[in-house]
Amino acid sequence: MRLALFDLDGTLVDRHSAFGDAVAALSRSHGLGPDVEHWLLTELADRASAEDFARVREIFNIDESAGELWRAYVDRMAAAVTCRPAVLGSLARLKAASWSIGVATNGASDIQRAKIRATGLADLIDGIATSGDIDVRKPDPRLFELAAARCGTQISRGDWMIGDNPENDIVGGHKAGLMTVWVRGRPWPESLSVPHHSVDDVTDAIDYLLTHPPE
């Protein structure tokens, strides 16, 4: 059984669009005001954790606990995030072709798993590894190795990593011994080694895996 590991945010799901909606909904429902909303949009643009809400609570003297705010944010993100039906369909085809499918993602465990459950990805994924699980982040090879282990296997020749981040996903995948497919969107740093294949959409990456034999 061949293994395909995927990044989550920006590859399988659209975090960018969901993020603004989630912060706006959280601010409205908790009466946080425009200053707090602006802080959240700025500080959490790349990633969010429970510690961020401890900071915002202290800075703005908010009565609610950091834990309550974090749980509310997780719920709002899960409600707002989407995975396109075409992506779900492509993953189902990959699974039907006897591939093992995993996710290797940076981010807090609870919020990343909430996104996976809310979008229907949980039914198609064999194993998930988040940076919050072992306190290491991509491009550290250990996160890819953990994702493979949670799929019940280990990284071997012919296995792949698919993601949109040149350093975290592609360089990290190389270091872990994986073939790589880059989902274009960000600028490619000239100093980095090139991916094995590049596509404009994650569905194209899955089509490539399904139509090309192991190298």
ChimeraX commands (.cxc) that place a marker at each C-alpha (Angstrom):
marker #1 position 0.00,0.00,0.00 radius 0.5
marker #1 position 1.46,3.35,-1.07 radius 0.5
marker #1 position 1.31,6.38,1.22 radius 0.5
marker #1 position 0.26,9.94,0.43 radius 0.5
marker #1 position 0.67,12.57,3.15 radius 0.5
marker #1 position -1.10,15.90,2.77 radius 0.5
marker #1 position -0.77,19.30,4.37 radius 0.5
marker #1 position -4.08,20.59,5.75 radius 0.5
marker #1 position -4.35,24.41,5.67 radius 0.5
marker #1 position -4.03,25.84,2.18 radius 0.5
marker #1 position -3.88,22.37,0.62 radius 0.5
marker #1 position -6.93,20.32,1.62 radius 0.5
marker #1 position -8.93,23.10,3.29 radius 0.5
marker #1 position -9.25,26.86,2.84 radius 0.5
marker #1 position -8.11,28.29,6.17 radius 0.5
marker #1 position -7.66,31.81,4.83 radius 0.5
marker #1 position -11.33,32.43,4.06 radius 0.5
marker #1 position -12.54,30.64,7.18 radius 0.5
marker #1 position -10.20,32.61,9.44 radius 0.5
marker #1 position -11.73,36.03,8.85 radius 0.5
marker #1 position -15.27,34.67,9.23 radius 0.5
marker #1 position -14.37,32.85,12.45 radius 0.5
marker #1 position -12.73,35.88,14.06 radius 0.5
marker #1 position -15.65,38.13,13.09 radius 0.5
marker #1 position -18.18,35.65,14.50 radius 0.5
marker #1 position -16.19,35.25,17.71 radius 0.5
marker #1 position -15.90,39.01,18.18 radius 0.5
marker #1 position -19.62,39.56,17.64 radius 0.5
marker #1 position -20.80,36.76,19.86 radius 0.5
marker #1 position -18.48,37.70,22.73 radius 0.5
marker #1 position -18.70,41.48,22.38 radius 0.5
marker #1 position -14.94,41.82,21.99 radius 0.5
marker #1 position -14.94,45.08,20.05 radius 0.5
marker #1 position -12.99,46.26,16.98 radius 0.5
marker #1 position -9.60,46.61,18.72 radius 0.5
marker #1 position -9.65,42.99,19.86 radius 0.5
marker #1 position -10.89,41.80,16.49 radius 0.5
marker #1 position -8.06,43.64,14.72 radius 0.5
marker #1 position -5.51,42.15,17.13 radius 0.5
marker #1 position -6.81,38.65,16.49 radius 0.5
marker #1 position -6.79,39.12,12.72 radius 0.5
marker #1 position -3.19,40.34,12.87 radius 0.5
marker #1 position -1.70,37.99,15.45 radius 0.5
marker #1 position -3.46,34.78,14.38 radius 0.5
marker #1 position -3.14,35.24,10.62 radius 0.5
marker #1 position -0.58,32.43,10.24 radius 0.5
marker #1 position -1.52,30.17,13.13 radius 0.5
marker #1 position -3.41,30.18,16.42 radius 0.5
marker #1 position -3.07,28.44,19.77 radius 0.5
marker #1 position -4.63,28.57,23.22 radius 0.5
marker #1 position -1.68,30.68,24.40 radius 0.5
marker #1 position -2.70,33.46,22.01 radius 0.5
marker #1 position -5.98,33.81,23.84 radius 0.5
marker #1 position -4.22,34.07,27.17 radius 0.5
marker #1 position -2.29,37.00,25.66 radius 0.5
marker #1 position -5.36,38.76,24.26 radius 0.5
marker #1 position -7.20,38.30,27.55 radius 0.5
marker #1 position -4.34,39.94,29.44 radius 0.5
marker #1 position -3.78,42.76,26.94 radius 0.5
marker #1 position -7.44,43.76,26.71 radius 0.5
marker #1 position -8.52,42.81,30.26 radius 0.5
marker #1 position -11.24,40.39,29.09 radius 0.5
marker #1 position -13.30,38.65,31.77 radius 0.5
marker #1 position -13.76,35.34,29.99 radius 0.5
marker #1 position -11.07,32.73,30.54 radius 0.5
marker #1 position -8.50,32.02,27.86 radius 0.5
marker #1 position -9.79,28.44,27.68 radius 0.5
marker #1 position -13.35,29.59,26.97 radius 0.5
marker #1 position -12.18,31.97,24.25 radius 0.5
marker #1 position -10.01,29.32,22.65 radius 0.5
marker #1 position -12.81,26.74,22.62 radius 0.5
marker #1 position -15.15,29.32,21.07 radius 0.5
marker #1 position -12.56,30.09,18.38 radius 0.5
marker #1 position -12.08,26.38,17.62 radius 0.5
marker #1 position -15.84,25.98,17.22 radius 0.5
marker #1 position -16.08,29.03,14.94 radius 0.5
marker #1 position -13.20,27.81,12.77 radius 0.5
marker #1 position -14.70,24.34,12.47 radius 0.5
marker #1 position -18.01,25.89,11.42 radius 0.5
marker #1 position -16.39,28.19,8.85 radius 0.5
marker #1 position -13.74,25.99,7.23 radius 0.5
marker #1 position -14.54,24.14,4.02 radius 0.5
marker #1 position -13.14,21.34,1.89 radius 0.5
marker #1 position -14.35,21.41,-1.72 radius 0.5
marker #1 position -16.43,18.44,-2.88 radius 0.5
marker #1 position -13.92,17.91,-5.70 radius 0.5
marker #1 position -11.15,17.41,-3.13 radius 0.5
marker #1 position -13.21,14.94,-1.12 radius 0.5
marker #1 position -14.04,13.07,-4.32 radius 0.5
marker #1 position -10.39,12.91,-5.38 radius 0.5
marker #1 position -9.35,11.59,-1.99 radius 0.5
marker #1 position -12.06,8.94,-2.19 radius 0.5
marker #1 position -10.63,7.84,-5.56 radius 0.5
marker #1 position -7.16,7.67,-4.04 radius 0.5
marker #1 position -8.43,5.57,-1.16 radius 0.5
marker #1 position -10.32,3.27,-3.55 radius 0.5
marker #1 position -7.01,2.72,-5.36 radius 0.5
marker #1 position -5.58,1.29,-2.11 radius 0.5
marker #1 position -3.51,4.29,-1.09 radius 0.5
marker #1 position -3.05,5.07,2.58 radius 0.5
marker #1 position -3.87,8.73,3.23 radius 0.5
marker #1 position -2.38,10.80,6.04 radius 0.5
marker #1 position -2.21,14.42,7.15 radius 0.5
marker #1 position 0.93,16.10,8.47 radius 0.5
marker #1 position 0.05,19.59,9.68 radius 0.5
marker #1 position 1.44,22.33,11.84 radius 0.5
marker #1 position -1.06,23.63,14.38 radius 0.5
marker #1 position -2.73,22.86,17.67 radius 0.5
marker #1 position -4.14,19.34,17.81 radius 0.5
marker #1 position -7.67,20.24,18.84 radius 0.5
marker #1 position -8.29,22.85,16.15 radius 0.5
marker #1 position -6.74,20.83,13.31 radius 0.5
marker #1 position -8.76,17.75,14.22 radius 0.5
marker #1 position -11.92,19.86,14.54 radius 0.5
marker #1 position -11.40,21.09,10.96 radius 0.5
marker #1 position -10.88,17.55,9.72 radius 0.5
marker #1 position -14.07,16.31,11.38 radius 0.5
marker #1 position -16.16,19.29,10.26 radius 0.5
marker #1 position -15.18,19.07,6.60 radius 0.5
marker #1 position -15.79,15.35,6.12 radius 0.5
marker #1 position -12.10,14.57,5.75 radius 0.5
marker #1 position -12.08,12.29,8.78 radius 0.5
marker #1 position -13.81,9.51,6.83 radius 0.5
marker #1 position -11.05,9.52,4.21 radius 0.5
marker #1 position -7.91,9.89,6.31 radius 0.5
marker #1 position -6.06,6.97,7.89 radius 0.5
marker #1 position -3.80,8.96,10.21 radius 0.5
marker #1 position -3.19,12.52,11.43 radius 0.5
marker #1 position -0.09,14.09,12.95 radius 0.5
marker #1 position -0.15,17.69,14.17 radius 0.5
marker #1 position 2.75,19.70,15.51 radius 0.5
marker #1 position 0.89,19.94,18.80 radius 0.5
marker #1 position 1.10,16.16,19.23 radius 0.5
marker #1 position 4.87,16.00,19.75 radius 0.5
marker #1 position 5.86,19.68,19.96 radius 0.5
marker #1 position 7.79,19.64,16.67 radius 0.5
marker #1 position 6.83,21.49,13.52 radius 0.5
marker #1 position 7.32,20.86,9.83 radius 0.5
marker #1 position 9.85,20.78,8.21 radius 0.5
marker #1 position 11.10,18.50,11.01 radius 0.5
marker #1 position 11.07,14.96,9.52 radius 0.5
marker #1 position 9.67,13.53,12.77 radius 0.5
marker #1 position 6.22,14.96,12.04 radius 0.5
marker #1 position 6.06,13.17,8.68 radius 0.5
marker #1 position 7.29,9.96,10.31 radius 0.5
marker #1 position 4.57,10.24,12.97 radius 0.5
marker #1 position 1.91,10.76,10.29 radius 0.5
marker #1 position 3.09,7.61,8.50 radius 0.5
marker #1 position 3.07,5.65,11.76 radius 0.5
marker #1 position -0.48,6.76,12.48 radius 0.5
marker #1 position -1.42,5.41,9.07 radius 0.5
marker #1 position -0.02,2.06,10.23 radius 0.5
marker #1 position 3.08,2.19,8.06 radius 0.5
marker #1 position 6.47,3.84,7.68 radius 0.5
marker #1 position 7.89,6.05,4.96 radius 0.5
marker #1 position 9.30,4.05,2.06 radius 0.5
marker #1 position 10.25,4.48,-1.59 radius 0.5
marker #1 position 7.34,5.68,-3.70 radius 0.5
marker #1 position 5.57,7.58,-0.90 radius 0.5
marker #1 position 4.56,11.23,-1.35 radius 0.5
marker #1 position 4.02,14.52,0.47 radius 0.5
marker #1 position 1.64,17.08,-1.05 radius 0.5
marker #1 position 1.48,20.66,0.21 radius 0.5
marker #1 position 1.54,24.37,-0.58 radius 0.5
marker #1 position 4.41,25.52,1.64 radius 0.5
marker #1 position 7.81,25.31,-0.08 radius 0.5
marker #1 position 9.89,24.89,3.06 radius 0.5
marker #1 position 7.52,23.16,5.49 radius 0.5
marker #1 position 5.97,20.69,3.04 radius 0.5
marker #1 position 8.42,20.27,0.18 radius 0.5
marker #1 position 11.81,20.64,1.87 radius 0.5
marker #1 position 10.46,18.84,4.93 radius 0.5
marker #1 position 9.09,16.05,2.77 radius 0.5
marker #1 position 12.46,15.68,1.03 radius 0.5
marker #1 position 14.23,15.42,4.39 radius 0.5
marker #1 position 11.80,12.71,5.47 radius 0.5
marker #1 position 12.51,10.65,2.35 radius 0.5
marker #1 position 9.28,11.45,0.51 radius 0.5
marker #1 position 8.62,12.37,-3.09 radius 0.5
marker #1 position 6.88,15.75,-3.21 radius 0.5
marker #1 position 4.16,17.61,-5.06 radius 0.5
marker #1 position 3.97,21.36,-4.58 radius 0.5
marker #1 position 0.53,23.00,-4.84 radius 0.5
marker #1 position 1.39,26.39,-6.33 radius 0.5
marker #1 position 0.21,29.61,-4.72 radius 0.5
marker #1 position 3.13,31.01,-2.72 radius 0.5
marker #1 position 6.31,32.30,-4.38 radius 0.5
marker #1 position 8.99,29.63,-4.71 radius 0.5
marker #1 position 12.29,30.63,-3.02 radius 0.5
marker #1 position 15.12,30.22,-5.52 radius 0.5
marker #1 position 17.42,28.85,-2.83 radius 0.5
marker #1 position 15.28,25.75,-2.25 radius 0.5
marker #1 position 15.51,22.46,-4.09 radius 0.5
marker #1 position 12.65,21.97,-6.55 radius 0.5
marker #1 position 9.74,19.59,-5.91 radius 0.5
marker #1 position 9.35,16.41,-7.91 radius 0.5
marker #1 position 6.14,17.77,-9.43 radius 0.5
marker #1 position 4.10,20.99,-9.28 radius 0.5
marker #1 position 0.36,21.54,-9.77 radius 0.5
marker #1 position -2.18,24.33,-9.50 radius 0.5
marker #1 position -4.67,22.40,-7.38 radius 0.5
marker #1 position -4.53,19.50,-4.94 radius 0.5
marker #1 position -6.96,17.54,-7.14 radius 0.5
marker #1 position -4.34,17.70,-9.92 radius 0.5
marker #1 position -1.79,16.28,-7.45 radius 0.5
marker #1 position -4.07,13.33,-6.73 radius 0.5
marker #1 position -4.64,12.76,-10.44 radius 0.5
marker #1 position -0.86,12.68,-10.87 radius 0.5
marker #1 position -0.42,10.07,-8.12 radius 0.5
marker #1 position -3.15,7.90,-9.63 radius 0.5
marker #1 position -1.69,7.94,-13.13 radius 0.5
marker #1 position 2.04,7.60,-12.46 radius 0.5
marker #1 position 3.71,4.40,-11.32 radius 0.5
marker #1 position 6.24,4.39,-8.44 radius 0.5
marker #1 position 9.58,5.95,-9.33 radius 0.5
marker link #1:1,2 radius 0.2
marker link #1:2,3 radius 0.2
marker link #1:3,4 radius 0.2
marker link #1:4,5 radius 0.2
marker link #1:5,6 radius 0.2
marker link #1:6,7 radius 0.2
marker link #1:7,8 radius 0.2
marker link #1:8,9 radius 0.2
marker link #1:9,10 radius 0.2
marker link #1:10,11 radius 0.2
marker link #1:11,12 radius 0.2
marker link #1:12,13 radius 0.2
marker link #1:13,14 radius 0.2
marker link #1:14,15 radius 0.2
marker link #1:15,16 radius 0.2
marker link #1:16,17 radius 0.2
marker link #1:17,18 radius 0.2
marker link #1:18,19 radius 0.2
marker link #1:19,20 radius 0.2
marker link #1:20,21 radius 0.2
marker link #1:21,22 radius 0.2
marker link #1:22,23 radius 0.2
marker link #1:23,24 radius 0.2
marker link #1:24,25 radius 0.2
marker link #1:25,26 radius 0.2
marker link #1:26,27 radius 0.2
marker link #1:27,28 radius 0.2
marker link #1:28,29 radius 0.2
marker link #1:29,30 radius 0.2
marker link #1:30,31 radius 0.2
marker link #1:31,32 radius 0.2
marker link #1:32,33 radius 0.2
marker link #1:33,34 radius 0.2
marker link #1:34,35 radius 0.2
marker link #1:35,36 radius 0.2
marker link #1:36,37 radius 0.2
marker link #1:37,38 radius 0.2
marker link #1:38,39 radius 0.2
marker link #1:39,40 radius 0.2
marker link #1:40,41 radius 0.2
marker link #1:41,42 radius 0.2
marker link #1:42,43 radius 0.2
marker link #1:43,44 radius 0.2
marker link #1:44,45 radius 0.2
marker link #1:45,46 radius 0.2
marker link #1:46,47 radius 0.2
marker link #1:47,48 radius 0.2
marker link #1:48,49 radius 0.2
marker link #1:49,50 radius 0.2
marker link #1:50,51 radius 0.2
marker link #1:51,52 radius 0.2
marker link #1:52,53 radius 0.2
marker link #1:53,54 radius 0.2
marker link #1:54,55 radius 0.2
marker link #1:55,56 radius 0.2
marker link #1:56,57 radius 0.2
marker link #1:57,58 radius 0.2
marker link #1:58,59 radius 0.2
marker link #1:59,60 radius 0.2
marker link #1:60,61 radius 0.2
marker link #1:61,62 radius 0.2
marker link #1:62,63 radius 0.2
marker link #1:63,64 radius 0.2
marker link #1:64,65 radius 0.2
marker link #1:65,66 radius 0.2
marker link #1:66,67 radius 0.2
marker link #1:67,68 radius 0.2
marker link #1:68,69 radius 0.2
marker link #1:69,70 radius 0.2
marker link #1:70,71 radius 0.2
marker link #1:71,72 radius 0.2
marker link #1:72,73 radius 0.2
marker link #1:73,74 radius 0.2
marker link #1:74,75 radius 0.2
marker link #1:75,76 radius 0.2
marker link #1:76,77 radius 0.2
marker link #1:77,78 radius 0.2
marker link #1:78,79 radius 0.2
marker link #1:79,80 radius 0.2
marker link #1:80,81 radius 0.2
marker link #1:81,82 radius 0.2
marker link #1:82,83 radius 0.2
marker link #1:83,84 radius 0.2
marker link #1:84,85 radius 0.2
marker link #1:85,86 radius 0.2
marker link #1:86,87 radius 0.2
marker link #1:87,88 radius 0.2
marker link #1:88,89 radius 0.2
marker link #1:89,90 radius 0.2
marker link #1:90,91 radius 0.2
marker link #1:91,92 radius 0.2
marker link #1:92,93 radius 0.2
marker link #1:93,94 radius 0.2
marker link #1:94,95 radius 0.2
marker link #1:95,96 radius 0.2
marker link #1:96,97 radius 0.2
marker link #1:97,98 radius 0.2
marker link #1:98,99 radius 0.2
marker link #1:99,100 radius 0.2
marker link #1:100,101 radius 0.2
marker link #1:101,102 radius 0.2
marker link #1:102,103 radius 0.2
marker link #1:103,104 radius 0.2
marker link #1:104,105 radius 0.2
marker link #1:105,106 radius 0.2
marker link #1:106,107 radius 0.2
marker link #1:107,108 radius 0.2
marker link #1:108,109 radius 0.2
marker link #1:109,110 radius 0.2
marker link #1:110,111 radius 0.2
marker link #1:111,112 radius 0.2
marker link #1:112,113 radius 0.2
marker link #1:113,114 radius 0.2
marker link #1:114,115 radius 0.2
marker link #1:115,116 radius 0.2
marker link #1:116,117 radius 0.2
marker link #1:117,118 radius 0.2
marker link #1:118,119 radius 0.2
marker link #1:119,120 radius 0.2
marker link #1:120,121 radius 0.2
marker link #1:121,122 radius 0.2
marker link #1:122,123 radius 0.2
marker link #1:123,124 radius 0.2
marker link #1:124,125 radius 0.2
marker link #1:125,126 radius 0.2
marker link #1:126,127 radius 0.2
marker link #1:127,128 radius 0.2
marker link #1:128,129 radius 0.2
marker link #1:129,130 radius 0.2
marker link #1:130,131 radius 0.2
marker link #1:131,132 radius 0.2
marker link #1:132,133 radius 0.2
marker link #1:133,134 radius 0.2
marker link #1:134,135 radius 0.2
marker link #1:135,136 radius 0.2
marker link #1:136,137 radius 0.2
marker link #1:137,138 radius 0.2
marker link #1:138,139 radius 0.2
marker link #1:139,140 radius 0.2
marker link #1:140,141 radius 0.2
marker link #1:141,142 radius 0.2
marker link #1:142,143 radius 0.2
marker link #1:143,144 radius 0.2
marker link #1:144,145 radius 0.2
marker link #1:145,146 radius 0.2
marker link #1:146,147 radius 0.2
marker link #1:147,148 radius 0.2
marker link #1:148,149 radius 0.2
marker link #1:149,150 radius 0.2
marker link #1:150,151 radius 0.2
marker link #1:151,152 radius 0.2
marker link #1:152,153 radius 0.2
marker link #1:153,154 radius 0.2
marker link #1:154,155 radius 0.2
marker link #1:155,156 radius 0.2
marker link #1:156,157 radius 0.2
marker link #1:157,158 radius 0.2
marker link #1:158,159 radius 0.2
marker link #1:159,160 radius 0.2
marker link #1:160,161 radius 0.2
marker link #1:161,162 radius 0.2
marker link #1:162,163 radius 0.2
marker link #1:163,164 radius 0.2
marker link #1:164,165 radius 0.2
marker link #1:165,166 radius 0.2
marker link #1:166,167 radius 0.2
marker link #1:167,168 radius 0.2
marker link #1:168,169 radius 0.2
marker link #1:169,170 radius 0.2
marker link #1:170,171 radius 0.2
marker link #1:171,172 radius 0.2
marker link #1:172,173 radius 0.2
marker link #1:173,174 radius 0.2
marker link #1:174,175 radius 0.2
marker link #1:175,176 radius 0.2
marker link #1:176,177 radius 0.2
marker link #1:177,178 radius 0.2
marker link #1:178,179 radius 0.2
marker link #1:179,180 radius 0.2
marker link #1:180,181 radius 0.2
marker link #1:181,182 radius 0.2
marker link #1:182,183 radius 0.2
marker link #1:183,184 radius 0.2
marker link #1:184,185 radius 0.2
marker link #1:185,186 radius 0.2
marker link #1:186,187 radius 0.2
marker link #1:187,188 radius 0.2
marker link #1:188,189 radius 0.2
marker link #1:189,190 radius 0.2
marker link #1:190,191 radius 0.2
marker link #1:191,192 radius 0.2
marker link #1:192,193 radius 0.2
marker link #1:193,194 radius 0.2
marker link #1:194,195 radius 0.2
marker link #1:195,196 radius 0.2
marker link #1:196,197 radius 0.2
marker link #1:197,198 radius 0.2
marker link #1:198,199 radius 0.2
marker link #1:199,200 radius 0.2
marker link #1:200,201 radius 0.2
marker link #1:201,202 radius 0.2
marker link #1:202,203 radius 0.2
marker link #1:203,204 radius 0.2
marker link #1:204,205 radius 0.2
marker link #1:205,206 radius 0.2
marker link #1:206,207 radius 0.2
marker link #1:207,208 radius 0.2
marker link #1:208,209 radius 0.2
marker link #1:209,210 radius 0.2
marker link #1:210,211 radius 0.2
marker link #1:211,212 radius 0.2
marker link #1:212,213 radius 0.2
marker link #1:213,214 radius 0.2
marker link #1:214,215 radius 0.2
view
